[in-house]
Amino acid sequence: MILIPLLMAALSVFILVLALASDSRRRRTFLLFVGAVLLVCDLLPFGRIYNTATPKDMEFPKTPGIEFLKKQPGKFRIMNVGPIMPNSFAPFGIEDIGGYGSFYPSRYGEYLYLARHGLKASMPEKYSRWILFDAHLSPLIDLINTRFYLSPTGVNLNDPQLELVYEGEMNIYENRKVFPRAFFVPGFRIAGSKEEAYKMMGQFSREDFTKM
């Protein structure tokens, strides 16, 4: 593996020295052209091996669980519970409440933090690059149209609110208390600040969200 690169380096140095020592412009141009050809011959095989090619159907393989989700009617979102790679379902058009994990608004990060930790936990100054979830259930999670909870095999979500609807390479649970993507309510309440709004939201039950 080392002999060919050493030979290419030695030839390049030799050609460069000849070009610099040559008094003839025509000969110098020819030597530089030979050096450029040598460089191309060195880079092309390296690039062919370095940049591997993968069949398109293997880059984002559709598993039976993904096919199950794609067949579900209506608009809905999912939530990954446990060690499932963030952004795994974006190529298939399946909406994750974590969004694109590397880029999300700070207000949405605060909303999800409130949904997961409640009012007793103070908001952190900085948020992680990835939004990771546990099996915590909250009306705030139901409110954002989280219809399915996904967990790895061996991680069981035992809660009467969740129904196991698919079991295979992953477990898929349907949320019985999910809110639709959009709905009407008969009233509203006004919060004087963001902190007050979060306090109200953190105290609301599912029934409260259907009223205001």
N, C-alpha and C positions, 0 to 999 in steps of 0.2 A: 504493500500500500504506500510505502514511503519512497520507493525508487522512482516511480513515474513523476510525482510532484517535484522531487529533487532534480530530475532530468529536465523538466519543463522550466524550473527556476534557473538552472545553469544555462540552458539555451537562451532564455530571455536576457540574462545578464550578458552573454556572449554577443547576441545580436545588438543590444544597446551599446556596448563598448565599440563594436565595429561601426555603428552608425555615428557615434560621437567622434570617432577617430577618422572617419572618412572625409576627404576633401571634396569629393564629388557630390553635388546636390542630388543628382539623379540616383547615385548609388545609396545615398542616405535615405532618400524617399523609398527606394525599393526595400531596404533593410527594415525601415519602420513599418512598411506594409506587411512584410514577413512576420514581424513581431506582433502586429495586430491579428493576423491569421492564427498565430500560435496562441494568443490570448483567447480568441474565440474557441479554438479547439480545446482549450483547457476548461473554459467556463461552461460550455454546452453539456459535456458529460456530467459535470458536477451538478448543474441545475436539473438534469434529467433524473438523477438519483435523489437529490435533496428535496425537490418538490414532488412528493408522491401523489399519485392519482387514485381516487376512490370512486367506484361506481355510485351514481346518484342515489340509487335505491338503498345503498348501504350507509350513506351519509346521515340520513334521517329515516331509519327504518320504522315502518308503521307496525306497532305491536297490536295484538288483539285488544288490549285495554284502550289504546288510542283510537282504534276503529270503533269501539263501543262508545266512547265519548263523542266522536264525530257524528254518530248516528242519532244522538239525542236531540230532540226538537227544541226550538226556541233559543233565546239568548241566555247564557249562564256563564258563571265563572267557577274556577276550581281553586282549591288550596292544597298545596303539598305539605304533608306532615312527615317529619323525619328526613333522613338523608336522601332526598331526591334532588338531582341537580337543578339549580335555578335555570329558568329560561328553556327548559327541555321541551315544552309544548308549544312554544311560539311558532316554530316552523309549520305546525299543523293547523294554525288558526284557532287554537284552544286558548281561551283567555284565562290567565292566572291573576289572582288578586295581588300577587307580588309585582306584577308588571314586568318591565325589563329591569332585572335586578341591579344593573349598574347605574341606572339613572332614573330617579323618581323625585317628585316634589317633596319638600320638607313638610308641608302641611299634611300630605298623605302619609308620610312616615309617622307623624304625630298621631294621626287618626288610627293607624294600625297599632301603634304602641299603646294607645289608650284601650283599644279593643282587646289587646293581649294581656295587659298588666293592670288595668283599672285605674281608679282615681288616686289610689294610695302611692303609686309609683310616680316619681318626678320625671319629667321629660329629659332625656339625655341631651348633652350639648352637640354630640356628633352621632350619626347613625352609620351602621355598617353598610358596606357595599352591597351585601346581599340581604334580602328580607327573608328570614327563616321563621317558620311557624311550628308550634307544637299543636297538640290536640285540643287547645283551649276553645271552648264554645262561648260566643258572645252575641247579643243582638246586633252589635255593630258589624260583626262578620256576616250575619244573616242579611243585614240591610244592604250590603253591596253585592247582592245577587250571587252569593257563594253556594252553589247548588251541590257541588261534589267535593268531597274530601278524598285525597289520594294518599295512600301510605304504602311503604314497602311490605313485602310479604313477611309475616312474623310480627308485624306491628298492628295490633288489633285495637280499634277504637270502640270501646264498649260504652255506648251512650244511647238511650232510647230515642234521642233526636236524630240519630244517624242510622240508616239502613244499609247493610252490605248488599250491593247490587251487582258487583263484579269481583271475582276472585281468580287470580291468575298470576301473571308476572308482577302484578301489584294489586293492592286492594282498593276498590272504589266504593265509597259510601255516599249515599244520597242524603242530603240535608232536608229533613221533613219541614223545617221552619224557615226555609229560604224565602226572601222577599223577591218579587218580580223585578225585572230591570227598571221598570218605571211604574208608579202607581200614584193615585190621588189620595190626599188626606183632607179632612174637613176643617182643620184649624192650623194655627202656627203659634210659636212663641218667639219673642225677640230677645237675643242675648246682647248685653252691653259690651262684651269683650270676647276675645278668643278663649280666654280662660273660663269665663262663665259658660260659653257655648260647650266647651269640652266637659265641664262639670255637669251640665244638663244632660248631655248625650251619654255620659258615663253612668248616670242614674236611671236613664230610661229603660223600661222593659220593652219587649217586643210589642205589647199592646199599646204602649205609649207612642211608638213610632207609627202606628196605624191611625192615630188620632191627630198628631201634630208633627 
